[in-house]
Amino acid sequence: MLFREYYAMGEKEKETALKNIGLKIAKARTEKGLAQHELSRMLGKYRSYANNVEAGRINISYYSLLEVCETLEISLIDLLKL
């Protein structure tokens, strides 16, 4: 999905896109054997951060997405392929 395509989406489509990213993060996290609170701690975020990202309640920034990928030792491209 291109940046401009995201902004052309309706609200429901945006919610779905955020939930899909969250599901991919959850899959990568569980493959590493981490609990949500452990990922949050490793990122230096509040305890429920990973839960909110994985549920699509947070519009995660590109920078934060890269931090998640680095913490999970996965490239952004590989994360998006999950």
N, C-alpha and C positions, 0 to 999 in steps of 0.2 A: 504494500500500500504506500502510495506516495503521500508526502506531507500535504499537498494541496487536496488530494482525495479525502483525507481525514476531515478537513474543514468544509468540504462539500457534503459530508454525511449529515443525516438527521441525528437527532439525539439518541434514538434507539440503536442505530447503527454504531454510534460512538460507544455506547454502553457495551454492546456486544464485542467491539474491538478491544476494549479495556479488559473485559472478562476473559477473552481469548488469550491476551498477553499474560494475565494472571494465572490462567490454567497452565500455560507453558512454564512460567516461573515455578509453580507448585510442582510440576512434574520434574523439573531439573533439581529442585530442592530435595524432593523425596528420593530421587536417584542418588543423591549425595548422603542420604541418611540423616538429614537435618530436620528438626522441628521448626515451626514458624518462629517461635520465640528465639531459637538459636540463630536463625538467619538474621532476625532483627538486631540481636545483640552484636553479631559480627559486622553488621552495617553501621552500628552506632546509632540506631534508631530506637524509637519507643517500642515497647513490647508487642503491641498489636499491629505494627507497621506491615509486616509480611502478610498478615491476615487481610488487612485492608487492600493491599496491592493485589493479592491473589483473588480476592472477591470482586475486583474491578471497581472498588469504591474510591480509589485514588487514581488520578490521571498522572501516572508516573512520568517524570521528566526523562529526557534522553540521557542526561548525566546520571540520574539515579538508576536508570536501566543498565547503563554501563557498569556502575558500581555493583549492582546485583550480579551481573555476568562475571565480573572479576572475582567476586566473592565465591560464586559457584563454580569458578574455573571453567567457564564455557564462553565461547564467542557469541556475540550478539546474533550473528548469522545462524549459528547452530541452535541457539535458543529459539529463534523464530521458525526453524525447521521442525521443532518438536511437535 
